Amino acid sequence: MMNARRLRSIPLILALVFTATDARAQACRDGVPRTASLGIGMLHCVGGGCMVNARDGAGYRHDFSVEPRAWNLEPAGPAARVLREGDQITSIDGALITTRDGGRRMANLRSGVPVRLGIRRDGAESVVRVVPEPGCNTPNVAVTASAAKPGSHGSESPQPEASGGPGVYFGMEMDCGDCGWRQENGDWRWHATQPMRIQSVVPGAPAHRAGLRAGDVLLRIEGRPFTTPGAGGFYAGLRPGQAVRFEVRRGDRTLVIPVVPELRRGS
């Protein structure tokens, strides 16, 4: 993901890109400033909450209720030099990744300032040194019940089966900043503070068949603004075969497009 993209997946996985004359000040997803990045494309929470770039006073923080797995490492990025696809991140600079302090440290990297990441790989734990480089610290997020890597193109990362029903699959990748899945009172909810832009659709998937396109901005689901708690709860409760109407902005037009999701692959 539809997570922080990132957390950006429902999977929604989400990016609003802004331009600025000064590259250092150039904003990234959802207006998050360009700072430093480890080159991790997706953070994957198995059976737990996963959110990136939540506002935290004057800064940001990532929130994880479980240790996230790192996927889609940029080939030439800092993390790819020491991590492998699927490694679990357990801590950063000695702070557990599942704590507020760990999430704050992960969200506020500084270019050229090394960080120590605790990782778990094949049951063995170690600590690696990574030096962030200039970039956008806005990884996609995904929440699933399975430890398997979420589908290609960041296809879907809906609520785990534990939420009361099987996951649904739309086949679209999204961009956002402060967004992700989190658990509230035992139920999964999708959280986003900005409308979400479709980055890509999977050929032949429900979103593609319905006519959704890359560049469309999702405004509402069944009349509920995507930035409201009601929309997040409704999204989390969807079931395969349940038709849903998306209100989207395409250029200067607003369209209502019905989509019928499928059973998530691997469910």
C-alpha positions in Angstrom: 0.0 0.0 0.0 -3.6 1.1 0.6 0.8 2.6 3.8 3.9 5.4 6.4 3.4 5.5 0.4 4.4 5.2 1.2 2.9 3.3 3.9 2.3 4.5 2.1 -0.8 0.2 -0.5 -4.4 -0.6 0.1 -2.2 -2.0 -0.6 -2.8 1.2 -1.5 0.7 2.3 -1.8 0.9 6.2 -2.4 3.1 10.2 -4.1 2.5 13.7 -4.7 5.6 15.2 -6.3 6.1 19.0 -6.1 8.8 21.1 -7.8 10.9 23.8 -6.3 13.7 25.9 -7.6 16.0 24.7 -4.8 16.4 20.9 -5.0 17.2 20.7 -1.3 13.8 22.2 -0.6 11.9 20.2 -3.1 8.9 18.5 -1.5 8.2 14.8 -1.9 5.0 12.9 -1.3 2.2 14.8 0.4 4.5 17.9 0.8 7.0 16.0 3.0 10.3 17.9 2.6 13.2 16.3 0.7 15.7 15.2 3.4 17.5 11.9 3.3 16.6 8.3 2.4 17.8 4.8 2.9 16.5 3.7 -0.5 13.9 1.3 0.9 10.9 1.3 -1.5 8.4 -0.6 0.7 8.0 -1.3 4.4 5.8 -4.3 5.0 4.0 -5.0 8.3 2.8 -8.6 8.7 -0.4 -8.7 10.8 0.3 -5.2 12.3 0.0 -1.5 11.8 2.2 0.4 9.4 2.2 4.1 8.8 4.7 6.6 7.5 5.3 10.4 8.0 2.7 11.1 10.7 3.0 14.6 11.9 5.0 14.8 15.1 5.3 18.4 16.4 7.5 20.2 14.0 8.7 16.9 12.4 7.5 13.5 11.4 7.5 9.9 12.6 6.8 6.5 11.3 4.6 4.1 13.3 5.0 0.4 13.4 3.2 -2.1 15.7 5.3 -4.9 14.3 8.8 -5.0 12.9 8.6 -4.1 9.2 10.2 -6.0 6.4 12.2 -4.0 3.8 11.3 -4.6 0.2 12.0 -2.9 -3.2 15.5 -1.8 -2.2 16.9 0.8 -4.7 19.8 -1.1 -6.4 22.2 1.8 -5.9 20.7 3.0 -2.6 22.4 2.9 0.8 20.2 0.0 2.2 20.9 -2.3 -0.8 24.6 -2.3 0.2 23.9 -4.0 3.6 20.3 -5.3 3.5 18.5 -8.0 1.6 15.0 -8.1 0.3 12.7 -9.1 3.1 15.0 -8.3 6.0 13.1 -7.3 9.2 14.1 -4.0 10.8 14.1 -4.3 14.6 15.8 -1.1 15.8 17.5 2.1 14.7 20.3 3.5 16.7 19.4 1.3 19.6 15.7 2.3 19.7 13.2 -0.4 19.0 11.5 0.3 15.7 8.1 -0.4 17.3 8.6 2.5 19.8 7.7 6.2 19.2 11.4 7.0 19.5 12.4 4.4 16.9 9.7 5.7 14.5 10.8 9.3 15.0 14.4 8.4 14.2 13.4 6.4 11.1 11.4 9.3 9.8 14.0 12.0 10.4 17.1 10.8 8.7 20.0 13.2 7.9 22.0 12.9 4.8 25.6 11.7 5.5 24.8 10.9 9.2 25.2 7.1 9.7 22.5 5.1 11.5 22.7 1.6 13.0 19.9 -0.7 11.9 19.1 -3.8 13.9 17.9 -6.5 11.4 16.6 -10.0 11.6 17.4 -12.3 8.7 16.5 -16.0 8.6 16.1 -16.0 12.4 19.5 -14.4 13.0 19.9 -10.9 14.3 22.7 -8.4 13.6 23.3 -4.6 13.4 24.4 -2.9 10.2 25.6 0.6 9.5 23.8 2.6 6.8 24.6 6.1 5.6 21.5 7.9 4.3 21.7 9.9 1.1 19.8 12.9 -0.1 16.3 12.0 -1.1 12.7 11.5 -0.1 12.1 9.5 3.0 8.6 8.4 1.8 8.6 4.5 1.4 5.4 2.8 0.4 3.7 0.8 3.1 1.9 -2.6 3.0 0.0 -4.6 5.6 -0.9 -8.2 5.0 -1.4 -11.4 7.0 1.3 -13.2 5.0 5.1 -12.7 5.2 5.3 -13.2 1.4 6.3 -10.1 -0.5 3.1 -8.1 -1.5 2.2 -8.5 -5.2 4.0 -7.0 -8.1 3.6 -3.3 -8.8 2.7 -2.9 -5.1 -0.7 -4.3 -6.1 -2.6 -4.8 -2.9 -2.0 -4.7 0.8 -5.4 -4.8 2.3 -6.4 -5.6 5.8 -5.2 -9.0 7.2 -7.6 -11.9 7.4 -7.7 -11.4 11.1 -9.8 -8.3 10.5 -12.9 -10.4 9.9 -12.7 -11.2 6.2 -10.5 -11.9 3.3 -8.5 -9.1 1.6 -9.6 -7.5 -1.5 -7.6 -6.7 -4.7 -8.1 -3.7 -7.0 -4.7 -3.8 -8.7 -3.6 -0.2 -8.4 -0.6 1.4 -6.8 -1.0 4.7 -5.0 1.2 7.6 -3.8 0.8 9.5 -0.5 2.9 10.7 2.4 1.1 10.6 5.8 -0.9 7.4 5.1 -1.0 3.8 6.1 -2.9 1.0 7.8 -3.3 1.1 11.6 -5.3 -0.9 14.1 -8.0 0.8 16.2 -9.9 -1.2 18.8 -9.0 -4.4 17.1 -10.2 -3.2 13.7 -8.0 -2.2 10.7 -8.4 1.3 9.4 -6.8 3.1 6.4 -5.5 6.5 7.3 -4.6 9.3 4.8 -4.5 13.1 5.2 -4.5 13.9 1.4 -6.4 12.6 -1.6 -4.4 9.7 -3.2 -3.0 9.7 -6.7 -2.9 6.5 -8.7 0.6 5.8 -9.7 -0.1 2.7 -11.9 -2.7 0.1 -12.5 -2.1 -3.6 -13.2 -3.2 -4.6 -16.7 -6.3 -6.8 -16.5 -6.9 -6.1 -12.8 -10.3 -4.7 -11.6 -9.1 -1.1 -11.5 -7.9 -1.4 -15.1 -11.1 -3.0 -16.4 -13.1 -0.3 -14.7 -11.2 2.4 -16.5 -9.1 3.9 -13.7 -5.8 5.4 -15.0 -2.5 6.4 -13.7 -2.7 10.0 -12.7 -6.3 9.8 -11.4 -6.7 11.3 -7.9 -9.0 9.3 -5.6 -11.3 11.8 -3.8 -14.1 9.6 -2.3 -15.2 6.1 -1.9 -19.0 5.6 -1.9 -19.4 9.3 -1.2 -16.9 9.3 1.8 -13.9 11.5 1.4 -10.8 9.3 1.6 -9.2 11.6 4.2 -12.0 10.8 6.8 -12.1 8.0 9.3 -15.4 6.8 7.8 -13.8 6.1 4.4 -10.9 4.2 6.0 -13.3 2.0 8.0 -15.5 1.4 4.9 -12.4 0.5 2.8 -11.2 -1.9 5.4 -14.5 -3.7 5.5 -14.8 -4.3 1.7 -15.3 -7.8 0.5 -14.5 -9.4 -2.9 -17.3 -8.9 -5.4 -18.7 -5.9 -3.5 -19.1 -3.1 -6.1 -17.8 0.2 -4.9 -17.9 3.7 -6.5 -14.7 5.8 -6.6 -15.0 9.5 -7.2 -11.9 10.6 -9.0 -10.4 13.8 -10.4 -8.9 13.4 -13.9 -7.5 16.6 -15.2 -10.3 19.2 -14.8 -13.0 16.6 -14.7 -14.6 14.7 -11.8 -15.7 11.2 -12.6 -17.6 8.4 -10.7 -16.2 5.0 -11.6 -17.6 1.7 -10.2 -15.1 -1.0 -9.5 -15.7 -4.6 -8.3 -12.7 -5.9 -6.3 -11.5 -9.5 -6.5 -10.2 -11.8 -3.8 -6.6 -10.8 -3.0 -4.1 -13.1 -4.6 -2.7 -15.4 -2.1 -5.7 -15.2 0.2 
